[in-house]
Amino acid sequence: MHIQLSVYDDKIVLWNPGKLPDEIPIDKLMRKHPSIPRNRYIADIFFKAGYIEAWGRGIDKITQGFLSAKKPQPLFEELGNGFMVTLHKTTPDLATDKVPDKVPDKVLDRVPDNLTKNQQKIITLLKQNKTVSMAEMAENIGISKRKVLDNINKLKKMGLIRRIGSPKAGYWDIIKKHQ
């Protein structure tokens, strides 16, 4: 097996063979967790050579770097017998109306003014990709999955969006009267 790199118009995907240690499930990767190097000897060599400043800070440093650069958070997933990282292009900055070319300029004009910035960002993400997951929304916006869920529920109550199909295989529908 070897590392795979796929470059798309809207993202870059890296896949590497090997899974996370059993002690660090994917849902705990973004929280504080113990450092469990796959090969302690290689990790020690990189540490002594100055390529690693501290064990167990890699994912945090990556996500903080993306946050500092105001870029969408990478999506980390276990897929098959490997680990996949997806780097998305920049999400729209609704405060400055920088919306990607794929989204019509009129989209923001059609979103009600009484929505919060996070709700506006969710609507824009749903317009870009109707199958976007809550985890992807949370990473792109920079808020927790719980906050995404709260905002999704508010948008549903306002009659702006609805879920079609199952949580895993379904998609988001922007209700026509608000498009």
C-alpha positions in Angstrom: 0.0 0.0 0.0 1.1 3.6 -0.6 0.0 7.1 0.1 -2.6 8.4 -2.3 -3.1 12.1 -3.2 -6.1 13.2 -5.2 -6.5 16.8 -6.4 -10.0 18.1 -7.3 -11.3 21.5 -8.2 -12.7 22.0 -4.7 -10.5 19.9 -2.5 -7.3 17.9 -2.0 -7.6 14.4 -0.4 -4.7 12.5 1.2 -5.0 8.9 2.1 -2.4 6.9 4.1 -2.4 3.3 5.0 -2.8 2.5 8.7 -5.5 3.3 11.2 -5.5 5.4 14.3 -4.6 3.5 17.5 -7.7 1.9 19.1 -7.2 4.2 22.1 -7.9 7.2 19.9 -11.2 6.8 18.0 -11.8 9.4 15.3 -14.4 11.2 17.4 -11.8 11.9 20.1 -9.1 13.0 17.6 -10.0 16.7 17.8 -10.0 16.7 21.6 -7.1 16.3 24.0 -5.9 12.8 23.7 -2.8 10.8 24.6 0.1 10.6 22.1 0.5 7.1 20.9 3.2 7.0 18.1 2.9 4.0 15.7 6.6 3.6 15.8 8.2 5.1 18.9 11.8 4.7 17.5 11.0 6.8 14.4 9.1 9.4 16.5 12.1 9.6 18.8 14.5 10.2 15.9 12.2 13.0 14.5 11.9 14.5 18.0 15.7 14.5 18.5 16.2 15.9 15.0 13.9 18.8 15.8 11.1 17.9 13.4 8.7 17.2 16.3 8.6 19.8 19.1 6.2 17.7 21.3 4.4 14.4 20.8 0.7 14.4 20.5 0.3 18.0 19.1 0.2 17.3 15.4 -3.5 17.4 14.8 -4.0 20.3 17.1 -1.2 22.3 15.4 -2.8 21.5 12.0 -6.2 22.6 13.0 -4.9 25.7 14.8 -2.9 26.6 11.6 -6.0 26.4 9.5 -8.0 28.5 12.0 -5.3 31.1 12.2 -5.3 31.3 8.4 -9.1 31.5 8.4 -9.3 28.4 6.2 -11.8 25.5 6.5 -10.8 22.9 8.9 -9.4 19.6 7.4 -11.7 16.7 7.6 -10.1 13.6 9.2 -11.6 10.2 8.5 -10.7 6.5 8.8 -11.5 4.9 5.5 -10.8 1.3 4.6 -7.5 0.4 6.2 -6.2 3.9 6.2 -6.5 7.5 7.4 -7.8 10.2 5.1 -7.5 14.0 5.3 -9.6 16.2 3.1 -8.5 19.8 2.6 -11.4 21.9 1.2 -11.0 25.2 -0.6 -11.9 28.3 1.4 -15.5 28.6 2.4 -17.3 31.9 1.7 -16.6 34.8 4.1 -20.2 36.0 4.4 -19.1 39.1 6.3 -17.3 40.4 3.2 -19.6 38.7 0.6 -16.7 36.6 -0.9 -18.8 33.8 -2.3 -17.2 31.1 -4.6 -18.0 31.3 -8.3 -20.1 28.1 -8.0 -22.6 29.9 -5.9 -24.7 32.5 -7.6 -24.2 36.1 -6.4 -27.9 36.3 -5.6 -27.7 33.6 -2.9 -27.0 35.9 -0.1 -29.7 38.3 -1.2 -32.2 35.5 -0.9 -31.2 34.5 2.7 -33.3 36.3 5.3 -31.5 39.2 7.1 -32.6 37.9 10.5 -30.2 34.9 10.3 -27.0 34.7 12.4 -23.7 34.6 10.5 -23.4 30.9 11.3 -26.9 30.2 10.0 -26.0 32.1 6.8 -22.8 30.1 6.4 -24.8 26.9 6.9 -27.3 27.9 4.2 -24.4 28.7 1.8 -22.6 25.4 2.5 -25.9 23.5 1.9 -26.3 25.4 -1.4 -22.8 24.4 -2.4 -23.1 20.7 -1.3 -26.5 19.3 -0.4 -24.9 16.2 1.1 -22.5 18.0 3.4 -22.3 16.4 6.9 -22.7 18.3 10.2 -19.1 17.4 11.0 -17.9 19.1 7.7 -20.1 22.1 8.5 -18.6 22.4 12.0 -15.1 22.2 10.6 -15.8 24.7 7.8 -17.5 27.2 10.1 -15.3 26.7 13.1 -18.0 25.8 15.6 -18.9 22.5 17.4 -21.2 19.9 15.9 -23.7 20.6 18.7 -23.8 24.3 17.6 -24.3 23.2 14.0 -27.2 20.9 15.1 -28.8 23.8 17.1 -28.6 26.1 14.1 -29.9 23.4 11.7 -32.9 22.9 14.0 -33.6 26.7 14.1 -33.4 26.8 10.3 -35.8 23.9 10.0 -38.2 25.6 12.4 -38.0 28.8 10.2 -39.0 26.6 7.3 -35.8 27.4 5.4 -34.4 23.8 5.1 -35.5 20.2 5.4 -33.7 16.9 5.4 -34.7 14.5 2.6 -33.9 10.8 3.4 -31.9 9.2 6.1 -29.2 11.0 8.2 -26.4 9.1 6.4 -27.8 8.6 2.9 -30.0 11.7 2.6 -29.5 15.3 1.5 -30.5 18.8 2.5 -33.2 20.6 0.6 -33.4 24.4 0.6 -37.1 25.2 0.6 -37.9 27.0 -2.7 -39.7 30.0 -1.3 -36.5 31.1 0.4 -34.1 30.5 -2.5 
